[in-house]
Amino acid sequence: MRRQPSLRNFAVTRKLLVRPWGSVWAASDRRNGSIYWLVRPSPLVCWPRIMASLTQRTPFAVRLRNNRVAIVVPDIGNPKLLAKSIKQSLRQRANFNAFKGFTEIRKSKWNAITVAFASLIALIFCSTVLTSEKVEPGKKSTKSSCASQNLIGLEIQSSQLRSKAIKLQGQNYSIGAKESFGGMIEITAQRTCDERMYLLRLWSAGDHYIVSEVN
């Protein structure tokens, strides 16, 4: 299936398998020697669909030297299992969601029931926590200067992404590498308070972007 793909910082060694949706190649990171699989989608398949099917394997998108998009995932030992999960996912109907990219449409009603039940438990838990956390008279509640954050679903204006620094939920970040893949952007950001590095994945939603994944 076409010639061997090539990309920066990775050595592509051999082809592992070919399927109608694309091909899988063995690759290694030249910087640290880590072994990966490179999934090169077929021109007939939308690459975000394949990426969505590999969410549990912590995939990340890369741009090949021919300017096409491919997907890199850690080597798990059996490429046929990877191919099986992709095939099963592509058989499902899917909708594009600004928060998560492509998501499968499932006919089962049990998913809706499970989500509703989980939401109810979360609501009860939050109510319990808020009730138990009382501030003693004469004392002020204090928050860590580097509190935990949940950035999933956060809206970021396109103009903010053009600067070298950004404030998210009250915390300052410095923006490093930034890569665009059509309607998706991957950004490397460092939180100022603890110098922790994050990889943010954002999907376009018109004049702004929505954070769909944080690693």
C-alpha positions as CSV (number, residue, x, y, z in Angstrom):
1,M,0.0,0.0,0.0
2,R,2.0,2.9,-1.3
3,R,5.5,3.6,-0.2
4,Q,6.8,3.7,3.3
5,P,5.6,6.8,5.4
6,S,8.2,9.2,6.7
7,L,8.0,11.6,9.6
8,R,10.3,13.8,11.7
9,N,11.8,12.3,14.9
10,F,10.6,8.7,14.1
11,A,12.2,5.9,12.2
12,V,9.6,3.8,10.4
13,T,11.0,0.2,10.1
14,R,8.5,-2.1,8.6
15,K,4.9,-2.6,7.5
16,L,2.8,-4.8,10.0
17,L,-0.5,-5.0,8.2
18,V,-2.8,-3.5,5.6
19,R,-6.5,-3.0,5.8
20,P,-9.1,-1.2,3.7
21,W,-9.1,1.7,6.3
22,G,-5.3,2.1,6.1
23,S,-2.0,0.5,7.2
24,V,0.0,-0.1,10.4
25,W,3.7,0.3,10.6
26,A,6.3,-0.3,13.3
27,A,8.2,2.8,14.3
28,S,10.6,4.0,17.0
29,D,11.2,7.4,18.5
30,R,14.8,8.5,17.6
31,R,14.9,10.7,20.7
32,N,14.4,8.0,23.3
33,G,14.1,4.7,21.5
34,S,10.5,4.1,22.5
35,I,8.6,1.7,20.2
36,Y,5.3,2.8,18.6
37,W,2.8,1.8,15.9
38,L,2.1,4.3,13.1
39,V,-1.4,4.1,11.7
40,R,-1.7,5.7,8.3
41,P,-5.3,6.1,7.3
42,S,-6.6,5.4,3.8
43,P,-7.6,8.5,1.8
44,L,-11.1,7.0,1.9
45,V,-11.4,7.2,5.7
46,C,-11.6,10.3,7.9
47,W,-8.6,10.2,10.2
48,P,-10.4,11.6,13.3
49,R,-12.7,8.5,13.1
50,I,-9.7,6.2,13.5
51,M,-8.2,8.4,16.2
52,A,-11.5,8.2,18.1
53,S,-11.4,4.4,18.0
54,L,-8.0,4.5,19.7
55,T,-8.8,6.8,22.6
56,Q,-8.0,4.3,25.3
57,R,-4.5,3.7,23.8
58,T,-3.4,7.4,24.2
59,P,-3.0,8.2,20.5
60,F,-1.5,11.4,19.1
61,A,-1.7,12.8,15.6
62,V,1.4,13.5,13.5
63,R,2.0,15.1,10.2
64,L,3.9,13.0,7.7
65,R,6.5,14.5,5.3
66,N,3.9,14.3,2.5
67,N,1.7,16.6,4.7
68,R,-0.9,13.9,5.4
69,V,-2.0,13.1,8.9
70,A,-1.2,9.8,10.6
71,I,-1.8,8.5,14.2
72,V,0.9,7.2,16.6
73,V,0.0,4.8,19.4
74,P,2.2,2.8,21.9
75,D,3.1,-0.7,20.8
76,I,0.9,-3.3,22.7
77,G,2.4,-6.4,21.1
78,N,-0.3,-7.5,18.7
79,P,-1.3,-5.2,15.8
80,K,-4.2,-7.4,14.9
81,L,-6.0,-6.3,18.2
82,L,-5.4,-2.7,17.1
83,A,-6.9,-3.5,13.7
84,K,-9.9,-5.2,15.2
85,S,-10.8,-2.3,17.5
86,I,-10.5,0.1,14.5
87,K,-12.7,-2.1,12.3
88,Q,-15.4,-2.5,15.0
89,S,-15.4,1.3,15.6
90,L,-15.8,2.1,11.9
91,R,-18.8,-0.2,11.7
92,Q,-20.6,2.1,14.1
93,R,-22.5,5.2,13.1
94,A,-20.9,8.3,14.5
95,N,-21.6,12.0,15.0
96,F,-19.1,14.8,15.3
97,N,-19.0,16.3,18.8
98,A,-17.1,19.6,19.4
99,F,-16.0,18.3,22.8
100,K,-14.7,14.8,21.8
101,G,-14.4,14.8,18.0
102,F,-16.2,11.8,16.4
103,T,-18.3,9.8,18.9
104,E,-20.2,6.6,18.2
105,I,-24.0,6.4,18.1
106,R,-25.2,3.5,20.1
107,K,-28.7,2.2,19.9
108,S,-28.8,0.6,23.4
109,K,-30.8,2.4,26.0
110,W,-28.6,1.1,28.8
111,N,-26.0,3.8,28.0
112,A,-28.5,6.6,28.7
113,I,-29.6,4.8,31.9
114,T,-26.0,4.3,33.0
115,V,-25.1,8.0,32.4
116,A,-28.2,9.2,34.3
117,F,-27.4,6.9,37.2
118,A,-23.7,8.1,37.3
119,S,-24.8,11.7,37.2
120,L,-27.2,11.1,40.1
121,I,-24.4,9.6,42.2
122,A,-22.0,12.4,41.3
123,L,-24.7,15.0,42.3
124,I,-25.2,13.2,45.7
125,F,-21.5,13.0,46.3
126,C,-20.9,16.7,45.5
127,S,-23.8,17.7,47.8
128,T,-22.3,15.7,50.6
129,V,-18.9,17.2,50.1
130,L,-20.2,20.8,50.1
131,T,-22.2,20.1,53.2
132,S,-19.3,18.7,55.1
133,E,-16.9,21.4,54.2
134,K,-17.7,24.2,56.7
135,V,-15.4,27.1,57.4
136,E,-14.9,27.7,61.1
137,P,-15.7,31.3,62.4
138,G,-12.8,33.6,62.3
139,K,-10.9,31.5,59.7
140,K,-10.7,32.0,56.0
141,S,-10.8,29.2,53.6
142,T,-7.5,29.0,51.6
143,K,-6.9,27.5,48.2
144,S,-3.7,26.1,46.9
145,S,-1.8,28.5,44.6
146,C,-1.8,25.6,42.1
147,A,-5.2,24.0,42.5
148,S,-6.3,21.0,40.5
149,Q,-8.2,21.9,37.3
150,N,-10.6,20.2,34.9
151,L,-10.0,21.9,31.5
152,I,-12.2,19.5,29.5
153,G,-15.0,21.4,27.8
154,L,-13.3,24.8,28.3
155,E,-13.8,27.3,25.5
156,I,-10.8,29.2,24.3
157,Q,-11.0,32.1,21.8
158,S,-8.9,31.7,18.6
159,S,-7.1,35.0,19.3
160,Q,-5.9,33.7,22.7
161,L,-4.0,30.8,21.0
162,R,-1.9,33.2,19.0
163,S,-0.1,34.5,22.1
164,K,2.8,32.9,24.0
165,A,0.9,33.0,27.3
166,I,-2.6,32.2,28.3
167,K,-4.7,32.1,31.5
168,L,-7.1,29.1,31.9
169,Q,-9.4,29.0,34.9
170,G,-7.3,31.5,36.8
171,Q,-4.0,29.7,36.2
172,N,-1.2,31.1,33.9
173,Y,0.2,28.9,31.1
174,S,3.0,29.4,28.7
175,I,2.3,27.9,25.2
176,G,5.0,25.9,23.5
177,A,4.7,23.7,20.4
178,K,1.4,24.0,18.5
179,E,0.3,21.8,15.7
180,S,-2.9,22.1,13.6
181,F,-4.7,19.2,12.0
182,G,-7.7,20.6,10.1
183,G,-10.3,21.3,12.8
184,M,-8.1,20.0,15.6
185,I,-5.2,21.7,17.3
186,E,-2.6,20.1,19.7
187,I,-0.9,22.5,22.1
188,T,2.0,21.9,24.5
189,A,1.4,24.2,27.5
190,Q,3.3,24.6,30.8
191,R,1.5,25.7,33.9
192,T,3.4,28.5,35.6
193,C,2.7,27.6,39.3
194,D,4.2,24.1,39.2
195,E,5.9,24.0,35.8
196,R,3.9,20.9,34.8
197,M,3.7,20.2,31.1
198,Y,0.3,19.5,29.5
199,L,-0.7,18.4,26.0
200,L,-4.1,20.0,25.1
201,R,-6.2,18.7,22.3
202,L,-8.8,21.2,21.0
203,W,-11.5,21.1,18.4
204,S,-12.7,24.0,16.4
205,A,-16.2,25.4,17.1
206,G,-16.4,28.5,14.9
207,D,-14.6,31.5,16.4
208,H,-13.3,29.5,19.3
209,Y,-11.9,26.1,20.3
210,I,-13.1,23.6,22.9
211,V,-10.7,21.5,24.9
212,S,-11.5,17.8,24.4
213,E,-8.5,16.1,25.9
214,V,-5.8,16.9,28.4
215,N,-2.7,14.7,28.9
